[in-house]
Amino acid sequence: MHDLPTDWSALCALVFLLGMRHGFDADHLATIDGYTRLNSRQGQRHARWCGALFSLGHGVVVMAIALAVGLASEHWTPPEWVDLFGAWVSIAFLITLGVANLRAVLAAPAGSVVGMVGIKGRWLARLAPSGSPLGVGLVGALFALSFDTVSQSALFAVTAAQFGGVGHSLTLGGLFVLGMLATDAVNGWWIARLIARADQIAALASRIMGLAVSGVSLLVAGLGVAKLASPAIDGWSDGKELAFGATVVAVIAGSYVAARWLARTTLPFTAKA
């Protein structure tokens, strides 16, 4: 918990940015990509809203965790090893996803669309193969039942409770969900637009996004390892969490803009939506 700001306003801003960054998780992107394509092929009207539906289901569980931990934190404080264990779990996931997506980009044939590679989505998606709105939301909820999401939500809730109880825990949970909803909803909408465009544009954009997600995942994992291994780096990064979160979000968002711009300028004859 020492890595979180002690100022309430800074803490709220950081949690919102972390929610946005969580929405850019490769597992989120891969699952939203798959459901958007599935529903587009079936002609479903909610295809472009798959990202928002997924995020809302995810958010229900996050808010439930915030409420439960906020109530329990008045009588219980999690041991320090939980924070350390959670950090290593996150690092392991980031490295795995970063390497997997980089391999996917490098191995994809020229001119083909590169799909995002996820881990949880490979088996969770089987629980709701129909792609119905409720099914997409259910998979989003199941995604939240993982150690990284639970530990992160619990950490926010415990920290917020120190400022004034359950209401503050729910506020941070809500900000996290809003940040995640913003990025997940935009991703679903963007994928739906790519599907309506030419294959060359989708192929180019998917490579740019794949490289961006892979690079950010590996860099964030590397920073996490460096902080755990070096007290000097940990001390240098202390207080810069808000800047780091904003940088990650800016890089991924910039890759969306770059993909869109390059698609229009490189392939002008197919740029009509």
C-alpha positions in Angstrom: 0.0 0.0 0.0 3.0 2.3 0.3 3.0 2.7 -3.5 -0.3 4.5 -3.5 -0.6 8.3 -3.0 -1.6 9.6 0.4 -3.5 12.5 -1.0 -7.2 11.7 -1.8 -7.4 13.7 -5.0 -4.2 12.1 -6.4 -5.4 8.7 -5.3 -8.7 9.1 -7.2 -6.8 10.2 -10.3 -4.4 7.3 -10.1 -7.2 4.7 -9.6 -9.0 6.1 -12.7 -5.9 5.9 -14.8 -5.2 2.4 -13.5 -8.7 1.4 -14.6 -8.0 2.8 -18.1 -4.8 0.8 -18.1 -6.6 -2.3 -16.9 -8.9 -1.9 -19.9 -5.9 -2.1 -22.2 -4.9 -5.5 -20.8 -4.2 -7.9 -23.6 -6.8 -10.4 -22.1 -9.5 -7.7 -22.3 -8.5 -6.7 -25.8 -8.4 -10.2 -27.1 -11.8 -11.2 -25.6 -13.5 -8.0 -26.7 -12.0 -8.4 -30.2 -13.4 -12.0 -30.4 -16.9 -11.1 -29.2 -17.1 -8.0 -31.4 -16.2 -10.1 -34.5 -18.6 -12.9 -33.5 -21.6 -10.6 -33.0 -20.7 -8.6 -36.2 -20.8 -11.8 -38.2 -24.1 -12.7 -36.7 -25.5 -9.2 -37.5 -26.2 -8.4 -33.8 -26.9 -4.8 -33.1 -25.0 -4.9 -29.8 -21.7 -5.9 -31.6 -20.1 -2.4 -31.2 -21.1 -2.4 -27.5 -19.4 -5.7 -26.6 -16.5 -3.8 -25.0 -18.9 -1.8 -22.8 -20.9 -4.9 -21.9 -17.8 -6.8 -21.0 -16.5 -4.0 -18.8 -19.9 -3.6 -17.0 -19.9 -7.2 -16.1 -16.3 -6.9 -14.9 -17.2 -3.8 -12.9 -20.0 -5.4 -11.0 -17.5 -7.8 -9.4 -15.0 -5.0 -8.8 -17.7 -3.0 -6.9 -18.7 -6.1 -4.9 -15.1 -6.6 -3.9 -14.8 -2.9 -2.9 -17.9 -3.2 -0.8 -16.9 -6.4 0.9 -13.3 -5.3 1.6 -14.4 -1.8 2.6 -16.7 -3.3 5.3 -14.1 -5.9 6.4 -11.2 -3.4 6.5 -12.6 -1.8 9.7 -11.6 -5.0 11.5 -8.9 -6.6 9.3 -5.7 -5.5 7.6 -4.2 -7.7 4.9 -0.6 -9.0 5.5 2.2 -7.4 3.6 3.0 -10.6 1.7 -0.3 -10.2 -0.2 0.9 -7.0 -1.9 4.3 -8.6 -2.8 2.7 -11.8 -4.1 0.2 -9.8 -6.1 3.0 -7.8 -7.7 4.8 -10.9 -8.9 1.6 -12.4 -10.2 1.0 -9.2 -12.2 4.6 -9.2 -13.5 4.3 -12.9 -14.6 1.0 -12.1 -16.5 2.5 -9.0 -18.2 5.6 -10.9 -19.4 3.5 -13.8 -20.7 1.1 -11.6 -22.5 3.8 -9.3 -23.9 5.8 -12.2 -25.3 2.7 -14.0 -26.7 1.5 -10.9 -28.5 4.9 -10.1 -29.9 5.2 -13.6 -31.2 1.7 -13.3 -32.8 2.7 -10.2 -34.7 6.0 -11.6 -35.9 4.5 -14.9 -36.9 1.4 -13.5 -38.8 1.6 -13.7 -42.6 1.9 -10.4 -44.5 -1.5 -8.8 -45.1 -3.3 -10.9 -42.4 -5.1 -9.6 -39.3 -3.2 -10.2 -36.1 -5.5 -11.1 -33.3 -4.7 -10.2 -29.7 -3.5 -13.1 -27.6 -5.1 -13.6 -24.2 -4.9 -16.2 -21.5 -8.1 -16.2 -19.5 -10.3 -15.6 -22.5 -9.3 -18.9 -24.1 -11.3 -20.9 -21.6 -13.7 -18.4 -20.0 -15.2 -17.6 -23.4 -16.5 -21.1 -23.7 -18.8 -20.5 -20.8 -20.8 -18.0 -23.0 -20.2 -19.0 -26.6 -23.5 -17.5 -27.9 -22.2 -13.9 -27.7 -25.5 -12.6 -26.3 -25.3 -9.3 -24.3 -25.8 -11.2 -21.0 -23.2 -13.7 -22.0 -20.6 -11.0 -22.8 -21.3 -9.4 -19.5 -21.0 -12.8 -17.7 -17.5 -13.4 -19.2 -16.5 -9.9 -18.1 -17.6 -10.8 -14.5 -15.7 -14.1 -14.6 -12.6 -12.2 -15.7 -12.7 -10.2 -12.5 -12.5 -13.4 -10.4 -8.7 -13.6 -10.8 -6.0 -12.9 -8.3 -4.7 -9.8 -10.0 -8.1 -8.1 -10.2 -9.2 -9.2 -6.7 -5.9 -8.1 -5.1 -5.9 -4.8 -6.9 -9.5 -4.0 -6.0 -8.9 -5.1 -2.4 -5.8 -2.8 -2.2 -7.8 0.2 -3.3 -10.7 -0.6 -0.9 -8.4 -1.0 2.1 -6.5 2.2 1.2 -9.7 4.2 0.7 -11.2 3.0 4.0 -8.5 4.8 5.8 -10.0 8.1 4.4 -13.4 7.5 5.8 -15.0 4.1 5.4 -17.0 2.1 2.9 -18.2 5.2 0.9 -14.6 6.0 0.0 -13.9 2.3 -1.0 -16.9 2.4 -3.3 -15.8 5.7 -4.8 -12.4 4.3 -5.8 -14.1 1.1 -7.1 -16.4 3.3 -9.2 -13.5 5.3 -10.6 -11.6 2.2 -11.5 -14.6 0.8 -13.3 -15.2 4.1 -15.1 -11.6 4.2 -16.4 -11.9 0.6 -17.5 -15.3 1.1 -19.1 -13.9 4.1 -21.2 -11.1 2.0 -22.7 -13.0 -1.2 -23.2 -16.0 0.6 -24.8 -13.7 2.4 -27.2 -11.9 -0.8 -28.1 -15.2 -2.6 -28.9 -16.4 0.4 -31.0 -13.0 0.6 -32.8 -12.9 -3.1 -33.7 -16.5 -2.9 -35.0 -15.4 -0.1 -37.3 -12.3 -2.0 -38.5 -14.5 -4.9 -39.4 -16.6 -2.6 -41.7 -13.4 -1.5 -43.4 -11.1 -3.2 -45.9 -8.9 -6.1 -44.8 -5.6 -4.2 -45.4 -6.6 -1.5 -42.9 -7.5 -4.1 -40.3 -4.2 -5.9 -40.9 -2.1 -2.8 -40.5 -4.0 -1.5 -37.5 -3.9 -4.9 -35.7 -0.1 -5.0 -36.1 0.4 -1.5 -34.6 -1.9 -2.3 -31.7 -0.3 -5.7 -31.1 3.2 -4.2 -31.0 2.1 -1.4 -28.7 0.3 -3.7 -26.2 3.3 -6.1 -26.2 5.8 -3.3 -25.7 3.9 -1.7 -22.9 3.3 -5.0 -21.2 7.0 -5.9 -21.2 8.1 -2.4 -20.1 5.7 -2.3 -17.2 6.8 -5.8 -16.1 10.4 -4.7 -16.4 9.8 -1.7 -14.2 8.0 -3.9 -11.7 10.9 -6.2 -11.4 13.4 -3.3 -11.2 11.4 -1.8 -8.3 11.3 -5.1 -6.4 15.0 -5.8 -7.0 16.4 -2.3 -6.4 15.5 -0.1 -3.4 17.1 2.8 -5.3 14.7 2.4 -8.2 11.8 1.8 -5.9 12.6 5.1 -4.1 13.0 7.0 -7.4 9.6 5.8 -8.6 7.9 6.6 -5.4 5.4 9.4 -6.0 5.5 9.0 -9.8 2.7 6.4 -10.0 0.3 9.0 -11.5 2.8 9.9 -14.2 3.5 6.3 -15.0 -0.2 5.4 -15.3 -0.8 8.4 -17.6 2.2 7.5 -19.8 0.9 3.9 -20.3 -2.5 5.2 -21.2 -1.1 7.8 -23.6 1.1 5.3 -25.4 -1.7 2.8 -26.0 -4.2 5.6 -27.0 -1.5 7.0 -29.3 -1.2 3.6 -31.0 -4.9 3.8 -31.8 -4.5 7.2 -33.4 -1.3 6.1 -35.2 -3.1 3.0 -36.6 -6.0 5.1 -37.8 -3.8 7.7 -39.4 -1.5 5.2 -41.1 -4.4 3.3 -42.4 -5.8 6.4 -44.0 -2.5 7.6 -45.5 -1.0 4.3 -46.5 -4.2 2.8 -48.0 -6.3 5.8 -49.1 -8.2 3.8 -51.7 -9.7 1.6 -48.9 -10.1 4.2 -46.2 -13.8 4.7 -46.6 -15.8 3.3 -43.7 
